[in-house]
Amino acid sequence: MMQRTWMIAGLCGMALLALTGCEKLGIGSSSSDASAPPAREPLPVPMVEPPIPDVPVPVGFKLDNPESRNYGFEGARIIDHVYTGNEDKFALKRFYEHYMASSYRWTQTMDRSPEGGVIQLGFQKGPEDCTVTITEGGFLKATKISIFVRPNRPLQVQGGG
């Protein structure tokens, strides 16, 4: 009888230890943080030839032409693009954090996720800054990705004398 009591106590202790460990990993936890996404979800796949050659766009997102503009002058560019599609905003955040750095050599400079549900990421590469703003559309509305590339230094204006 005593041996069976110890065995049951040991099994209960192991179960408690397993549950505590799982909760610390976020598995089976009753207190879930709605703002934090599961980290193990696969990343969206980038387009093979995105509209901006050095800024990735996930497959399935379309350029919103009336909302998008490109300007080029004096060796600089200003790009203001809006893309729409269907993807979780946290998956898109991880997509840009990963691909901007690993595939396109941008350095992340900002990460803002204010209460309104909008995610804003900042990147820098050479003489340019890039801001990526992700707005989840909600029920029956598309998710929006806004990409704004601009010079990060004042442009040298040539005087016409």
Buried (B, 14 or more C-beta within 10 A) or exposed (E): EEEEEEEEEEEEEEEEEEEEEEEEEBEEEEEEEEEEBEEEEEBBEBBEEBBBEBBBBBEEBEBBEEEBEEEEEEEBBBBBBBBBBEBBBBBBBBBBBBBBBEEBEBEBEEEEBEEEEBBBBBBBBEEBBBBBBBBBBEEEEBBBBBBBBBBEEEEEEEEEE
